[in-house]
């Protein structure tokens, strides 16, 4: 990725259950967001508009990717954390216009029934984001994610550890 390309504004979501575990989904590869075997689990995330409220954007992305609409707001990071996409030479993709992603993260606690989780829904105009999902200890998430996102996930663990099991 060119250092002259902008970062895409993005929100990441840590959805905790009542036991303090966090939602993780097995992700599909999408353009420059290369997914490597064994490092294909991640938390929900998605693009936001520059003037969009971060919590509203997180709720929208959470609903789009998981079907969850009943969740209590816990916290949001104030800082933006960035990661660069790895080199990509695949077919054109909407993310190719960006160097990587610049994220703020939001933590929610699931307040509705776990049965409401539906990862098979289309994600807007895109196919579903996840092939399967599970609850996971937050501290384990950096080891499940592709290496280029790992430093951001380590910051998420530190920021939201108080909500984890």
C-alpha angles and dihedrals in degrees: 000000000000118000086222094065118093127247116252112240107241142169125217123203129212106195112192126196124215090271092058096252120134130230114251127178132199102244131214120229112262118186112285090001087087114191118208123206109263092020099065101111120101143152120256117281139161148165124285135197116250093246096039119118108250096226092047090050090049092051091049093049092045091054093045095050103033109016090238114143100155108076134128118230112243107169147324130214116245095206128074113232119200138202130183123230115244119246110295129191100166129114119308113286134180090247092058088087089068137070091215139301133299110206143191116191131221127196122210134176116224107243098171131067118296087228087074090072107109116170094170095076119108111260100231104288091343129083118259113298097222135046093197139350143210142173113258138178107265092229090062096055097087089060092052098051130082111272095247090063096041098095090055092049090051088056090048090053091052094045097049103028091114090067095049131095 
